[in-house]
Amino acid sequence: LAKTTQPISMDSYEGQEVNITCSHNNIATNDYITWYQQFPSQGPRFIIQGYKTKVTNEVASLFIPADRKSSTLSLPRVSLSDTAVYYCLVVPYSGNTPLVFGKGTRLSVIA
Amino acid sequence: DTGVSQNPRHKITKRGQNVTFRCDPISEHNRLYWYRQTLGQGPEFLTYFQNEAQLEKSRLLSDRFSAERPKGSFSTLEIQRTEQGDSAMYLCASSLVTSSSYNEQFFGPGTRLTVL
């Protein structure tokens, strides 16, 4: 599975847009980029998944350039409740394999 | 609440004791995963089941660890002769494997184990 690299931590003020970039240079043709969110003392929660270009849902947007060697998770107008660890994962489309997590990006939202 | 549940939420034990955790997946989910997470790290895969069959075990799963899913519903994870290095959050996740679309893994709240 492709290894991912993302910043260890980020800080943001409430109301700002936050962009978390992840690099996955060795992504395979059949792999998708998937992001999970984890709050303290909870299990991870699926946020968004994409293959290329842009995907948007009610929580976030995911931008993937044509070479797919990186991706950017965009959180619009963050609030204090968005403080969490965000994990970038590369998974086969079905997701029917054990997930391989890195250390993730710890986002701290400040009032 | 029909999400994944885990019991107990917290467990404190002395080194050398045996402990058992339970995971109740989302009803009708045929796949169940166990992960372990230590402080500051992402979850690490331990093992997973398709219905009652254990399909894969990680190298992290030493001989002291055993997992079961006897009827293809709930699962148990037992650690024998616990060591201080076993202290971690043990997470369970379940998913419904289908032939189409992404099969999201839904995680439970975890069981935090502290070995004294």
gemmi code that builds the backbone of each chain (N, CA, C; Angstrom):
import gemmi

chains = {
    "A": [
        ("LEU", (0.841, -1.188, 0.000), (0.000, 0.000, 0.000), (0.875, 1.237, 0.000)),
        ("ALA", (0.421, 2.281, -0.693), (1.192, 3.493, -0.785), (1.323, 4.146, 0.587)),
        ("LYS", (2.530, 4.649, 0.865), (2.756, 5.357, 2.109), (2.294, 6.787, 1.928)),
        ("THR", (1.759, 7.360, 2.994), (1.304, 8.740, 2.943), (2.112, 9.600, 3.885)),
        ("THR", (2.269, 10.861, 3.523), (2.966, 11.832, 4.351), (2.100, 13.067, 4.483)),
        ("GLN", (1.888, 13.498, 5.719), (1.083, 14.680, 5.981), (1.671, 15.420, 7.179)),
        ("PRO", (1.363, 16.711, 7.314), (1.936, 17.466, 8.449), (1.477, 16.878, 9.774)),
        ("ILE", (2.339, 16.953, 10.765), (2.032, 16.411, 12.079), (0.938, 17.223, 12.759)),
        ("SER", (0.986, 18.541, 12.604), (0.004, 19.370, 13.285), (-0.251, 20.661, 12.523)),
        ("MET", (-1.415, 21.245, 12.773), (-1.792, 22.534, 12.197), (-2.662, 23.268, 13.198)),
        ("ASP", (-2.570, 24.587, 13.173), (-3.424, 25.430, 13.995), (-4.241, 26.322, 13.086)),
        ("SER", (-5.451, 26.636, 13.505), (-6.292, 27.531, 12.730), (-7.237, 28.272, 13.657)),
        ("TYR", (-7.661, 29.460, 13.238), (-8.676, 30.186, 13.980), (-10.060, 29.782, 13.475)),
        ("GLU", (-10.999, 29.925, 14.334), (-12.388, 29.636, 13.952), (-12.793, 30.463, 12.734)),
        ("GLY", (-13.575, 29.864, 11.863), (-14.080, 30.586, 10.707), (-13.185, 30.544, 9.498)),
        ("GLN", (-11.943, 30.081, 9.680), (-11.026, 30.017, 8.545), (-11.187, 28.707, 7.786)),
        ("GLU", (-10.726, 28.712, 6.557), (-10.666, 27.494, 5.763), (-9.326, 26.812, 6.043)),
        ("VAL", (-9.382, 25.513, 6.249), (-8.165, 24.755, 6.538), (-7.919, 23.764, 5.415)),
        ("ASN", (-6.697, 23.756, 4.946), (-6.292, 22.817, 3.899), (-5.178, 21.925, 4.423)),
        ("ILE", (-5.399, 20.637, 4.402), (-4.397, 19.668, 4.855), (-3.951, 18.867, 3.639)),
        ("THR", (-2.666, 18.947, 3.357), (-2.127, 18.276, 2.186), (-1.481, 16.952, 2.561)),
        ("CYS", (-1.671, 15.985, 1.713), (-1.120, 14.653, 1.923), (-0.392, 14.232, 0.650)),
        ("SER", (0.800, 13.680, 0.810), (1.515, 13.170, -0.364), (1.485, 11.651, -0.369)),
        ("HIS", (1.290, 11.086, -1.544), (1.246, 9.621, -1.708), (1.858, 9.298, -3.057)),
        ("ASN", (3.175, 9.426, -3.130), (3.895, 9.321, -4.398), (3.746, 7.981, -5.087)),
        ("ASN", (3.544, 6.931, -4.308), (3.509, 5.581, -4.892), (2.102, 5.024, -5.029)),
        ("ILE", (1.129, 5.900, -5.154), (-0.251, 5.437, -5.248), (-0.436, 4.594, -6.508)),
        ("ALA", (-1.189, 3.503, -6.361), (-1.420, 2.601, -7.479), (-2.678, 3.016, -8.248)),
        ("THR", (-2.796, 2.512, -9.441), (-3.912, 2.877, -10.314), (-5.269, 2.593, -9.685)),
        ("ASN", (-5.355, 1.506, -8.941), (-6.641, 1.106, -8.369), (-6.909, 1.694, -6.979)),
        ("ASP", (-5.991, 2.508, -6.507), (-6.139, 3.061, -5.152), (-6.948, 4.352, -5.141)),
        ("TYR", (-7.666, 4.531, -4.047), (-8.406, 5.753, -3.800), (-7.818, 6.464, -2.586)),
        ("ILE", (-8.027, 7.775, -2.525), (-7.580, 8.544, -1.369), (-8.769, 8.711, -0.436)),
        ("THR", (-8.553, 8.361, 0.813), (-9.621, 8.367, 1.805), (-9.155, 9.119, 3.044)),
        ("TRP", (-10.033, 9.888, 3.618), (-9.705, 10.644, 4.831), (-10.636, 10.236, 5.958)),
        ("TYR", (-10.024, 10.054, 7.132), (-10.763, 9.773, 8.354), (-10.472, 10.865, 9.375)),
        ("GLN", (-11.414, 11.080, 10.269), (-11.313, 12.080, 11.329), (-11.443, 11.352, 12.659)),
        ("GLN", (-10.628, 11.738, 13.629), (-10.722, 11.114, 14.942), (-10.709, 12.159, 16.040)),
        ("PHE", (-11.778, 12.159, 16.829), (-11.855, 13.017, 18.002), (-11.246, 12.274, 19.190)),
        ("PRO", (-10.813, 12.999, 20.206), (-10.247, 12.342, 21.394), (-11.215, 11.330, 21.995)),
        ("SER", (-10.689, 10.198, 22.363), (-11.450, 9.125, 23.016), (-12.570, 8.560, 22.153)),
        ("GLN", (-12.431, 8.686, 20.844), (-13.385, 8.083, 19.925), (-12.639, 7.343, 18.821)),
        ("GLY", (-13.343, 6.445, 18.145), (-12.752, 5.796, 16.999), (-12.772, 6.717, 15.794)),
        ("PRO", (-11.948, 6.435, 14.780), (-11.948, 7.254, 13.561), (-13.298, 7.210, 12.846)),
        ("ARG", (-13.554, 8.271, 12.090), (-14.805, 8.357, 11.338), (-14.487, 8.742, 9.912)),
        ("PHE", (-15.072, 8.041, 8.953), (-14.867, 8.328, 7.540), (-15.389, 9.721, 7.201)),
        ("ILE", (-14.566, 10.487, 6.451), (-14.997, 11.814, 6.027), (-15.313, 11.839, 4.542)),
        ("ILE", (-14.328, 11.444, 3.720), (-14.472, 11.640, 2.295), (-13.510, 10.728, 1.555)),
        ("GLN", (-13.857, 10.411, 0.322), (-13.008, 9.578, -0.510), (-13.050, 10.103, -1.935)),
        ("GLY", (-11.914, 9.999, -2.645), (-11.891, 10.434, -4.029), (-10.846, 9.701, -4.841)),
        ("TYR", (-10.973, 9.799, -6.147), (-10.002, 9.176, -7.051), (-9.204, 10.244, -7.804)),
        ("LYS", (-9.891, 11.217, -8.345), (-9.223, 12.311, -9.036), (-10.119, 13.537, -9.060)),
        ("THR", (-9.559, 14.647, -9.426), (-10.200, 15.969, -9.495), (-10.756, 16.374, -8.136)),
        ("LYS", (-12.037, 16.655, -8.055), (-12.592, 17.210, -6.821), (-13.827, 16.438, -6.384)),
        ("VAL", (-13.894, 16.216, -5.083), (-15.066, 15.600, -4.470), (-15.506, 16.500, -3.327)),
        ("THR", (-16.784, 16.698, -3.189), (-17.313, 17.547, -2.116), (-18.488, 16.860, -1.455)),
        ("ASN", (-18.519, 16.922, -0.121), (-19.712, 16.479, 0.602), (-20.039, 17.521, 1.662)),
        ("GLU", (-20.926, 17.172, 2.568), (-21.388, 18.158, 3.539), (-20.325, 18.507, 4.573)),
        ("VAL", (-19.272, 17.724, 4.628), (-18.234, 17.936, 5.645), (-17.007, 18.615, 5.072)),
        ("ALA", (-16.569, 18.179, 3.893), (-15.283, 18.632, 3.367), (-15.242, 18.526, 1.845)),
        ("SER", (-14.145, 19.045, 1.307), (-13.833, 18.875, -0.116), (-12.478, 18.214, -0.219)),
        ("LEU", (-12.314, 17.446, -1.267), (-11.052, 16.753, -1.501), (-10.592, 17.092, -2.914)),
        ("PHE", (-9.373, 17.620, -2.995), (-8.812, 18.011, -4.274), (-7.655, 17.070, -4.620)),
        ("ILE", (-7.707, 16.503, -5.808), (-6.688, 15.542, -6.236), (-6.200, 15.954, -7.619)),
        ("PRO", (-4.906, 16.285, -7.760), (-4.390, 16.692, -9.069), (-4.302, 15.495, -10.017)),
        ("ALA", (-4.028, 15.804, -11.261), (-4.045, 14.768, -12.300), (-3.035, 13.647, -12.030)),
        ("ASP", (-1.873, 13.975, -11.471), (-0.879, 12.925, -11.239), (-1.188, 12.083, -9.996)),
        ("ARG", (-2.144, 12.518, -9.207), (-2.631, 11.799, -8.005), (-1.534, 11.514, -6.982)),
        ("LYS", (-0.433, 12.204, -7.055), (0.650, 11.963, -6.086), (0.446, 12.725, -4.790)),
        ("SER", (-0.568, 13.565, -4.765), (-0.889, 14.283, -3.542), (-2.389, 14.553, -3.528)),
        ("SER", (-2.873, 14.998, -2.395), (-4.278, 15.385, -2.298), (-4.398, 16.424, -1.180)),
        ("THR", (-5.466, 17.199, -1.231), (-5.687, 18.230, -0.216), (-7.103, 18.116, 0.326)),
        ("LEU", (-7.194, 17.958, 1.623), (-8.482, 17.973, 2.309), (-8.775, 19.401, 2.702)),
        ("SER", (-9.920, 19.903, 2.328), (-10.289, 21.277, 2.634), (-11.505, 21.298, 3.556)),
        ("LEU", (-11.343, 21.956, 4.694), (-12.433, 22.107, 5.647), (-12.860, 23.568, 5.657)),
        ("PRO", (-14.076, 23.863, 5.217), (-14.493, 25.265, 5.125), (-14.940, 25.813, 6.482)),
        ("ARG", (-14.507, 26.994, 6.800), (-14.994, 27.700, 7.993), (-15.005, 26.791, 9.225)),
        ("VAL", (-13.831, 26.415, 9.682), (-13.747, 25.473, 10.804), (-14.268, 26.101, 12.093)),
        ("SER", (-14.748, 25.227, 12.957), (-15.185, 25.627, 14.289), (-14.376, 24.838, 15.323)),
        ("LEU", (-14.560, 25.185, 16.583), (-13.824, 24.500, 17.654), (-14.055, 22.996, 17.606)),
        ("SER", (-15.241, 22.608, 17.187), (-15.585, 21.178, 17.157), (-14.869, 20.406, 16.050)),
        ("ASP", (-14.152, 21.096, 15.196), (-13.364, 20.421, 14.155), (-11.973, 20.043, 14.654)),
        ("THR", (-11.658, 20.412, 15.887), (-10.392, 20.010, 16.481), (-10.347, 18.486, 16.579)),
        ("ALA", (-9.384, 17.897, 15.883), (-9.333, 16.439, 15.776), (-8.042, 16.052, 15.056)),
        ("VAL", (-7.820, 14.760, 14.934), (-6.719, 14.252, 14.104), (-7.322, 13.788, 12.787)),
        ("TYR", (-6.696, 14.182, 11.695), (-7.171, 13.838, 10.364), (-6.155, 12.917, 9.695)),
        ("TYR", (-6.643, 11.778, 9.242), (-5.781, 10.775, 8.631), (-6.050, 10.679, 7.134)),
        ("CYS", (-4.978, 10.664, 6.374), (-5.033, 10.440, 4.940), (-4.633, 8.989, 4.692)),
        ("LEU", (-5.451, 8.260, 3.976), (-5.149, 6.858, 3.688), (-5.317, 6.589, 2.196)),
        ("VAL", (-4.555, 5.637, 1.711), (-4.705, 5.157, 0.349), (-5.267, 3.740, 0.432)),
        ("VAL", (-6.397, 3.527, -0.175), (-7.071, 2.227, -0.055), (-7.591, 1.777, -1.414)),
        ("PRO", (-7.720, 0.474, -1.596), (-8.409, -0.010, -2.802), (-9.844, 0.496, -2.801)),
        ("TYR", (-10.449, 0.649, -3.965), (-11.762, 1.260, -4.066), (-12.788, 0.654, -3.116)),
        ("SER", (-12.818, -0.639, -3.015), (-13.855, -1.268, -2.197), (-13.688, -0.984, -0.718)),
        ("GLY", (-12.478, -0.709, -0.309), (-12.228, -0.502, 1.109), (-12.209, -1.794, 1.897)),
        ("ASN", (-12.296, -2.924, 1.236), (-12.401, -4.195, 1.938), (-11.048, -4.777, 2.316)),
        ("THR", (-10.222, -3.936, 2.851), (-8.924, -4.382, 3.343), (-8.645, -3.648, 4.645)),
        ("PRO", (-7.774, -4.189, 5.481), (-7.407, -3.448, 6.683), (-6.841, -2.079, 6.323)),
        ("LEU", (-7.236, -1.088, 7.090), (-6.762, 0.268, 6.831), (-5.365, 0.448, 7.410)),
        ("VAL", (-4.539, 1.197, 6.697), (-3.184, 1.504, 7.153), (-3.131, 2.994, 7.484)),
        ("PHE", (-3.073, 3.291, 8.765), (-3.050, 4.667, 9.232), (-1.614, 5.124, 9.477)),
        ("GLY", (-1.346, 6.391, 9.143), (-0.116, 7.028, 9.596), (-0.393, 7.717, 10.915)),
        ("LYS", (0.404, 8.724, 11.218), (0.208, 9.449, 12.474), (-0.866, 10.516, 12.354)),
        ("GLY", (-1.230, 10.877, 11.141), (-2.267, 11.858, 10.949), (-1.806, 13.286, 11.194)),
        ("THR", (-2.724, 14.224, 10.981), (-2.487, 15.639, 11.239), (-3.392, 16.085, 12.374)),
        ("ARG", (-2.786, 16.583, 13.417), (-3.561, 17.064, 14.569), (-3.934, 18.513, 14.318)),
        ("LEU", (-5.221, 18.765, 14.069), (-5.713, 20.118, 13.832), (-6.249, 20.699, 15.122)),
        ("SER", (-5.750, 21.850, 15.476), (-6.249, 22.574, 16.649), (-6.908, 23.853, 16.164)),
        ("VAL", (-8.185, 24.014, 16.487), (-8.920, 25.216, 16.115), (-9.013, 26.115, 17.340)),
        ("ILE", (-8.607, 27.351, 17.143), (-8.525, 28.307, 18.246), (-9.622, 29.351, 18.090)),
        ("ALA", (-10.226, 29.715, 19.207), (-11.293, 30.728, 19.168), (-10.744, 32.120, 18.880)),
    ],
    "B": [
        ("ASP", (-29.098, 3.596, 19.622), (-27.884, 3.795, 18.831), (-27.507, 2.478, 18.150)),
        ("THR", (-27.366, 2.501, 16.857), (-27.081, 1.267, 16.135), (-25.650, 1.216, 15.651)),
        ("GLY", (-24.767, 1.977, 16.243), (-23.364, 1.971, 15.851), (-22.620, 0.799, 16.459)),
        ("VAL", (-21.317, 0.775, 16.245), (-20.466, -0.262, 16.812), (-20.282, 0.023, 18.305)),
        ("SER", (-20.479, -0.988, 19.118), (-20.289, -0.802, 20.554), (-19.179, -1.703, 21.049)),
        ("GLN", (-18.463, -1.226, 22.080), (-17.373, -1.992, 22.651), (-17.476, -1.948, 24.167)),
        ("ASN", (-17.175, -3.088, 24.776), (-17.202, -3.190, 26.231), (-16.042, -4.042, 26.724)),
        ("PRO", (-15.457, -3.654, 27.861), (-15.729, -2.398, 28.565), (-15.099, -1.210, 27.849)),
        ("ARG", (-15.382, -0.006, 28.283), (-14.731, 1.166, 27.706), (-13.349, 1.365, 28.286)),
        ("HIS", (-13.189, 0.977, 29.525), (-11.888, 1.098, 30.186), (-11.610, -0.184, 30.964)),
        ("LYS", (-10.357, -0.586, 30.977), (-9.954, -1.764, 31.728), (-8.570, -1.525, 32.299)),
        ("ILE", (-8.463, -1.666, 33.603), (-7.172, -1.578, 34.280), (-6.873, -2.952, 34.842)),
        ("THR", (-5.693, -3.463, 34.559), (-5.341, -4.793, 35.023), (-3.886, -4.827, 35.451)),
        ("LYS", (-3.550, -5.841, 36.182), (-2.168, -6.013, 36.597), (-1.438, -6.894, 35.595)),
        ("ARG", (-0.180, -6.650, 35.464), (0.649, -7.436, 34.547), (0.511, -8.920, 34.864)),
        ("GLY", (0.315, -9.699, 33.819), (0.191, -11.136, 33.982), (-1.241, -11.638, 33.979)),
        ("GLN", (-2.186, -10.725, 34.140), (-3.593, -11.120, 34.130), (-4.104, -11.249, 32.693)),
        ("ASN", (-5.205, -11.976, 32.553), (-5.869, -12.097, 31.252), (-7.024, -11.105, 31.164)),
        ("VAL", (-7.243, -10.570, 29.981), (-8.360, -9.657, 29.780), (-9.088, -10.036, 28.500)),
        ("THR", (-10.374, -9.733, 28.467), (-11.189, -10.004, 27.279), (-12.045, -8.799, 26.969)),
        ("PHE", (-12.054, -8.408, 25.711), (-12.856, -7.288, 25.249), (-13.923, -7.811, 24.294)),
        ("ARG", (-15.029, -7.080, 24.255), (-16.113, -7.484, 23.369), (-16.430, -6.370, 22.392)),
        ("CYS", (-16.770, -6.743, 21.183), (-17.194, -5.791, 20.156), (-18.499, -6.270, 19.551)),
        ("ASP", (-19.471, -5.389, 19.528), (-20.735, -5.672, 18.841), (-20.800, -4.795, 17.594)),
        ("PRO", (-20.708, -5.378, 16.430), (-20.694, -4.576, 15.202), (-22.091, -4.084, 14.848)),
        ("ILE", (-22.147, -3.284, 13.829), (-23.443, -2.854, 13.303), (-24.151, -4.098, 12.742)),
        ("SER", (-25.411, -4.191, 13.062), (-26.174, -5.361, 12.651), (-26.068, -5.576, 11.141)),
        ("GLU", (-25.870, -6.814, 10.750), (-25.779, -7.226, 9.348), (-24.425, -6.938, 8.701)),
        ("HIS", (-23.535, -6.267, 9.413), (-22.193, -6.095, 8.868), (-21.466, -7.428, 8.917)),
        ("ASN", (-20.917, -7.828, 7.771), (-20.298, -9.140, 7.708), (-18.791, -9.109, 7.967)),
        ("ARG", (-18.206, -7.948, 7.976), (-16.770, -7.875, 8.216), (-16.513, -7.123, 9.517)),
        ("LEU", (-15.562, -7.631, 10.285), (-15.220, -7.022, 11.563), (-13.707, -6.971, 11.696)),
        ("TYR", (-13.208, -5.802, 12.113), (-11.767, -5.566, 12.228), (-11.419, -5.199, 13.671)),
        ("TRP", (-10.226, -5.578, 14.086), (-9.651, -5.121, 15.347), (-8.380, -4.325, 15.035)),
        ("TYR", (-8.250, -3.173, 15.693), (-7.066, -2.331, 15.576), (-6.591, -1.993, 16.991)),
        ("ARG", (-5.340, -1.594, 17.075), (-4.787, -1.122, 18.337), (-4.156, 0.250, 18.096)),
        ("GLN", (-4.370, 1.138, 19.058), (-3.843, 2.496, 18.918), (-3.143, 2.922, 20.189)),
        ("THR", (-1.890, 3.318, 20.060), (-1.154, 3.868, 21.190), (-1.086, 5.378, 21.054)),
        ("LEU", (-0.720, 6.024, 22.128), (-0.769, 7.479, 22.201), (0.081, 8.128, 21.119)),
        ("GLY", (-0.533, 9.030, 20.360), (0.196, 9.767, 19.339), (0.366, 9.031, 18.025)),
        ("GLN", (-0.165, 7.812, 17.952), (-0.044, 7.027, 16.730), (-1.415, 6.776, 16.126)),
        ("GLY", (-1.436, 6.455, 14.852), (-2.682, 6.040, 14.233), (-2.994, 4.603, 14.586)),
        ("PRO", (-4.218, 4.185, 14.379), (-4.576, 2.784, 14.659), (-3.735, 1.821, 13.810)),
        ("GLU", (-3.422, 0.665, 14.417), (-2.684, -0.387, 13.706), (-3.553, -1.633, 13.619)),
        ("PHE", (-3.593, -2.221, 12.464), (-4.412, -3.400, 12.224), (-3.915, -4.597, 13.026)),
        ("LEU", (-4.862, -5.327, 13.609), (-4.533, -6.560, 14.331), (-5.051, -7.796, 13.602)),
        ("THR", (-6.375, -7.803, 13.315), (-6.964, -8.969, 12.683), (-8.330, -8.610, 12.142)),
        ("TYR", (-8.864, -9.442, 11.233), (-10.224, -9.204, 10.801), (-10.942, -10.489, 10.416)),
        ("PHE", (-12.268, -10.408, 10.458), (-13.156, -11.533, 10.194), (-14.112, -11.199, 9.051)),
        ("GLN", (-14.390, -12.215, 8.289), (-15.492, -12.177, 7.333), (-16.488, -13.187, 7.884)),
        ("ASN", (-17.625, -12.682, 8.360), (-18.553, -13.528, 9.123), (-17.786, -14.169, 10.278)),
        ("GLU", (-17.778, -15.491, 10.397), (-17.088, -16.102, 11.532), (-15.656, -16.501, 11.207)),
        ("ALA", (-15.249, -16.347, 9.969), (-13.907, -16.763, 9.566), (-12.874, -15.654, 9.786)),
        ("GLN", (-11.804, -16.018, 10.482), (-10.715, -15.074, 10.686), (-9.820, -15.124, 9.448)),
        ("LEU", (-9.776, -14.033, 8.691), (-9.098, -14.041, 7.398), (-7.642, -13.631, 7.449)),
        ("GLU", (-7.280, -12.773, 8.387), (-5.905, -12.285, 8.416), (-5.536, -11.865, 9.821)),
        ("LYS", (-4.295, -12.129, 10.167), (-3.763, -11.682, 11.452), (-2.470, -10.922, 11.224)),
        ("SER", (-2.327, -9.807, 11.861), (-1.108, -9.014, 11.739), (0.029, -9.661, 12.520)),
        ("ARG", (1.246, -9.290, 12.145), (2.402, -9.752, 12.916), (2.381, -9.184, 14.328)),
        ("LEU", (1.601, -8.109, 14.521), (1.479, -7.522, 15.852), (0.747, -8.447, 16.806)),
        ("LEU", (-0.024, -9.361, 16.252), (-0.853, -10.237, 17.073), (-0.007, -11.415, 17.543)),
        ("SER", (0.574, -11.261, 18.734), (1.415, -12.329, 19.254), (0.556, -13.506, 19.698)),
        ("ASP", (1.227, -14.574, 20.139), (0.516, -15.776, 20.580), (-0.350, -15.526, 21.799)),
        ("ARG", (-0.100, -14.430, 22.487), (-0.898, -14.130, 23.680), (-2.262, -13.546, 23.321)),
        ("PHE", (-2.415, -13.171, 22.079), (-3.667, -12.570, 21.618), (-4.492, -13.619, 20.868)),
        ("SER", (-5.788, -13.608, 21.133), (-6.681, -14.461, 20.352), (-8.000, -13.739, 20.157)),
        ("ALA", (-8.548, -13.876, 18.982), (-9.811, -13.231, 18.659), (-10.757, -14.259, 18.094)),
        ("GLU", (-12.026, -14.070, 18.398), (-13.065, -14.975, 17.905), (-14.275, -14.182, 17.452)),
        ("ARG", (-15.017, -14.791, 16.562), (-16.320, -14.249, 16.156), (-17.213, -15.463, 15.889)),
        ("PRO", (-17.594, -16.156, 16.948), (-18.179, -17.497, 16.835), (-19.445, -17.607, 15.993)),
        ("LYS", (-20.295, -16.640, 16.015), (-21.545, -16.742, 15.265), (-21.636, -15.683, 14.177)),
        ("GLY", (-20.495, -15.096, 13.878), (-20.510, -14.080, 12.840), (-21.162, -12.785, 13.253)),
        ("SER", (-21.386, -12.620, 14.565), (-21.971, -11.353, 15.022), (-20.951, -10.629, 15.894)),
        ("PHE", (-21.061, -10.757, 17.219), (-20.102, -10.076, 18.085), (-18.751, -10.779, 18.030)),
        ("SER", (-17.735, -10.065, 18.491), (-16.386, -10.632, 18.512), (-15.755, -10.369, 19.869)),
        ("THR", (-14.840, -11.229, 20.249), (-14.061, -11.016, 21.470), (-12.586, -11.033, 21.137)),
        ("LEU", (-11.841, -10.222, 21.866), (-10.390, -10.178, 21.761), (-9.836, -10.455, 23.151)),
        ("GLU", (-9.071, -11.512, 23.273), (-8.502, -11.870, 24.565), (-6.994, -11.679, 24.542)),
        ("ILE", (-6.483, -11.120, 25.603), (-5.036, -11.000, 25.780), (-4.667, -11.787, 27.023)),
        ("GLN", (-3.809, -12.764, 26.867), (-3.356, -13.554, 28.003), (-2.021, -13.006, 28.519)),
        ("ARG", (-1.841, -13.162, 29.800), (-0.567, -12.764, 30.449), (-0.167, -11.353, 29.996)),
        ("THR", (-1.032, -10.408, 30.279), (-0.811, -9.046, 29.816), (0.545, -8.490, 30.242)),
        ("GLU", (1.068, -7.637, 29.379), (2.331, -6.946, 29.626), (2.076, -5.442, 29.558)),
        ("GLN", (2.975, -4.672, 30.142), (2.771, -3.227, 30.149), (2.716, -2.673, 28.716)),
        ("GLY", (3.404, -3.303, 27.813), (3.386, -2.873, 26.419), (2.057, -3.095, 25.723)),
        ("ASP", (1.170, -3.831, 26.369), (-0.164, -4.038, 25.793), (-1.085, -2.866, 26.062)),
        ("SER", (-0.666, -1.947, 26.917), (-1.477, -0.779, 27.219), (-1.718, 0.020, 25.955)),
        ("ALA", (-2.981, 0.218, 25.620), (-3.349, 0.873, 24.360), (-4.857, 0.999, 24.304)),
        ("MET", (-5.331, 1.648, 23.245), (-6.749, 1.668, 22.928), (-6.987, 0.570, 21.896)),
        ("TYR", (-7.940, -0.290, 22.165), (-8.276, -1.359, 21.230), (-9.587, -0.992, 20.536)),
        ("LEU", (-9.495, -0.834, 19.237), (-10.619, -0.372, 18.436), (-11.189, -1.508, 17.598)),
        ("CYS", (-12.483, -1.495, 17.487), (-13.190, -2.450, 16.638), (-13.889, -1.661, 15.541)),
        ("ALA", (-13.928, -2.211, 14.349), (-14.631, -1.582, 13.233), (-15.394, -2.650, 12.473)),
        ("SER", (-16.497, -2.246, 11.873), (-17.248, -3.207, 11.060), (-17.634, -2.572, 9.730)),
        ("SER", (-17.878, -3.411, 8.754), (-18.306, -2.928, 7.445), (-19.165, -3.994, 6.781)),
        ("LEU", (-19.942, -3.550, 5.796), (-20.740, -4.475, 5.002), (-20.078, -4.584, 3.647)),
        ("VAL", (-19.542, -5.729, 3.363), (-18.848, -5.931, 2.095), (-19.867, -6.142, 0.996)),
        ("THR", (-19.811, -5.276, 0.009), (-20.674, -5.418, -1.164), (-19.800, -5.359, -2.401)),
        ("SER", (-20.394, -5.652, -3.509), (-19.614, -5.690, -4.745), (-19.471, -4.311, -5.376)),
        ("SER", (-20.200, -3.373, -4.864), (-20.146, -2.040, -5.471), (-19.980, -0.985, -4.400)),
        ("SER", (-19.437, 0.092, -4.745), (-19.221, 1.274, -3.913), (-18.214, 1.005, -2.797)),
        ("TYR", (-17.816, 2.077, -2.187), (-16.828, 1.990, -1.119), (-17.481, 1.471, 0.151)),
        ("ASN", (-16.876, 0.478, 0.744), (-17.431, -0.138, 1.946), (-16.755, 0.461, 3.169)),
        ("GLU", (-17.360, 1.519, 3.681), (-16.800, 2.273, 4.796), (-16.692, 1.421, 6.052)),
        ("GLN", (-15.602, 1.592, 6.767), (-15.443, 0.935, 8.062), (-15.950, 1.884, 9.143)),
        ("PHE", (-16.847, 1.372, 9.974), (-17.411, 2.137, 11.078), (-16.725, 1.681, 12.361)),
        ("PHE", (-16.148, 2.639, 13.064), (-15.388, 2.313, 14.260), (-16.223, 2.472, 15.526)),
        ("GLY", (-15.916, 1.642, 16.502), (-16.485, 1.802, 17.823), (-15.675, 2.793, 18.637)),
        ("PRO", (-16.083, 3.053, 19.888), (-15.407, 4.037, 20.731), (-14.101, 3.523, 21.316)),
        ("GLY", (-13.887, 2.220, 21.232), (-12.650, 1.647, 21.739), (-12.713, 1.212, 23.185)),
        ("THR", (-11.790, 0.327, 23.539), (-11.564, -0.075, 24.927), (-10.153, 0.333, 25.281)),
        ("ARG", (-10.050, 1.165, 26.307), (-8.715, 1.598, 26.739), (-8.189, 0.652, 27.800)),
        ("LEU", (-7.093, 0.000, 27.502), (-6.470, -0.946, 28.425), (-5.244, -0.320, 29.066)),
        ("THR", (-5.194, -0.400, 30.375), (-4.012, 0.026, 31.125), (-3.493, -1.166, 31.909)),
        ("VAL", (-2.257, -1.532, 31.666), (-1.631, -2.648, 32.366), (-0.622, -2.083, 33.360)),
        ("LEU", (-0.873, -2.350, 34.631), (0.001, -1.810, 35.680), (1.176, -2.732, 35.984)),
    ],
}
model = gemmi.Model(1)
for chain_id, residues in chains.items():
    chain = gemmi.Chain(chain_id)
    for i, (resn, *xyz) in enumerate(residues, 1):
        res = gemmi.Residue()
        res.name, res.seqid = resn, gemmi.SeqId(i, " ")
        for name, pos in zip(("N", "CA", "C"), xyz):
            atom = gemmi.Atom()
            atom.name, atom.element = name, gemmi.Element(name[0])
            atom.pos, atom.b_iso = gemmi.Position(*pos), 0.0
            res.add_atom(atom)
        chain.add_residue(res)
    model.add_chain(chain)
structure = gemmi.Structure()
structure.add_model(model)
structure.setup_entities()
